[in-house]
Amino acid sequence: MKVKIIFINLICIALLSSCSLFQKESFEGKWELKLSGDLQEVFEFDISANNDFSFSKDVYFQGNVYGVTFNGNVTKEGVLQADLIVMGQKMGIVEGTLTYENGSGKWDASYAKGNWIAVKK
């Protein structure tokens, strides 16, 4: 009887540890985004439980400093889309794909464009 209880407990522990409740796969969390191309810059940001994000940073470009904001979301399939806002005006877009660990894509603004990669931290 004691062996049966131990065996049942081991099975329960194995089932619980493999449950998605304990191994949640999602985009939610901290990320690092690196832009390349006409602008070389690194951004750290968070994706929420709703798969949306918004982050800002002052960026030095062609001798001037600009306030840059990214507002976007990730679909459940991993498609990332964001507006690139500079000084309060939409100036471009960011598009690409994410897995639960990393991603890549393209960005295009009025006067600059390039590629990006992202890594979940």
C-alpha positions as CSV (number, residue, x, y, z in Angstrom):
1,M,0.0,0.0,0.0
2,K,2.8,2.4,0.9
3,V,4.6,1.7,-2.4
4,K,1.3,2.5,-4.3
5,I,1.0,5.9,-2.6
6,I,4.6,6.7,-3.3
7,F,4.2,5.7,-7.0
8,I,1.0,7.8,-7.3
9,N,2.7,10.8,-5.8
10,L,5.6,10.4,-8.2
11,I,3.2,10.3,-11.1
12,C,1.3,13.4,-9.9
13,I,4.6,15.3,-9.5
14,A,5.7,14.3,-13.0
15,L,2.3,15.4,-14.4
16,L,2.3,18.7,-12.6
17,S,5.9,19.6,-13.6
18,S,5.1,19.0,-17.3
19,C,1.9,21.0,-17.1
20,S,1.8,24.3,-19.0
21,L,0.8,26.1,-15.8
22,F,4.4,25.6,-14.6
23,Q,6.1,25.9,-18.0
24,K,4.3,28.8,-19.6
25,E,5.3,29.5,-23.1
26,S,4.6,33.1,-23.9
27,F,6.1,36.3,-25.3
28,E,5.6,38.0,-21.9
29,G,8.7,39.2,-20.2
30,K,11.8,41.3,-20.7
31,W,13.4,41.6,-24.1
32,E,16.4,43.3,-25.8
33,L,15.9,44.8,-29.3
34,K,19.0,45.7,-31.5
35,L,18.5,47.9,-34.5
36,S,21.0,47.8,-37.4
37,G,21.1,49.6,-40.6
38,D,20.9,53.4,-40.7
39,L,20.7,53.5,-36.9
40,Q,22.6,51.3,-34.5
41,E,20.8,51.2,-31.2
42,V,19.8,48.8,-28.4
43,F,16.5,49.0,-26.5
44,E,15.3,47.0,-23.5
45,F,11.6,46.6,-23.1
46,D,8.8,44.4,-21.7
47,I,6.0,42.6,-23.5
48,S,2.9,42.4,-21.3
49,A,0.6,39.4,-20.7
50,N,-1.6,40.9,-23.4
51,N,1.3,40.7,-25.9
52,D,1.6,44.5,-26.3
53,F,4.5,46.8,-25.6
54,S,5.4,50.5,-25.5
55,F,8.9,51.8,-24.8
56,S,10.8,55.0,-25.4
57,K,14.4,56.2,-25.5
58,D,16.3,59.3,-26.6
59,V,18.3,58.4,-29.7
60,Y,21.2,60.3,-31.3
61,F,20.8,60.5,-35.1
62,Q,22.6,62.7,-37.6
63,G,23.8,65.2,-35.0
64,N,20.5,65.5,-33.1
65,V,18.8,63.8,-30.2
66,Y,15.3,62.5,-30.8
67,G,12.7,61.0,-28.5
68,V,11.8,57.6,-30.1
69,T,8.8,55.5,-29.0
70,F,7.8,52.0,-30.2
71,N,4.1,51.1,-29.7
72,G,3.0,47.6,-30.8
73,N,2.0,44.1,-30.2
74,V,2.7,40.5,-31.0
75,T,0.0,38.1,-32.3
76,K,-0.3,34.7,-30.8
77,E,1.4,33.4,-34.0
78,G,4.4,35.6,-33.2
79,V,3.9,38.4,-35.8
80,L,5.3,41.6,-34.3
81,Q,4.0,45.0,-35.6
82,A,4.8,48.4,-34.1
83,D,4.5,52.1,-34.9
84,L,7.8,54.0,-34.7
85,I,7.0,57.4,-33.3
86,V,9.6,60.2,-33.3
87,M,9.0,63.4,-31.4
88,G,5.3,62.5,-31.1
89,Q,4.7,61.7,-34.8
90,K,4.4,58.4,-36.5
91,M,7.5,58.1,-38.7
92,G,7.6,54.5,-39.5
93,I,6.9,50.9,-38.7
94,V,8.6,47.9,-37.2
95,E,7.7,44.4,-38.5
96,G,8.9,40.9,-38.0
97,T,8.4,37.6,-36.1
98,L,9.1,36.4,-32.6
99,T,9.5,33.0,-31.0
100,Y,9.3,32.6,-27.3
101,E,13.1,33.2,-27.2
102,N,14.1,35.5,-30.0
103,G,13.0,37.2,-33.2
104,S,14.0,39.4,-36.2
105,G,12.5,41.7,-38.8
106,K,12.8,45.0,-40.5
107,W,12.2,48.6,-39.5
108,D,11.5,51.6,-41.8
109,A,11.3,55.2,-40.8
110,S,11.1,58.3,-43.0
111,Y,14.8,58.9,-43.1
112,A,16.3,55.6,-42.0
113,K,15.7,51.9,-42.2
114,G,17.3,48.6,-41.4
115,N,16.9,45.3,-39.6
116,W,16.4,44.2,-36.0
117,I,17.0,41.2,-33.8
118,A,15.5,40.6,-30.4
119,V,16.3,38.2,-27.6
120,K,14.3,37.4,-24.5
121,K,16.2,38.0,-21.3
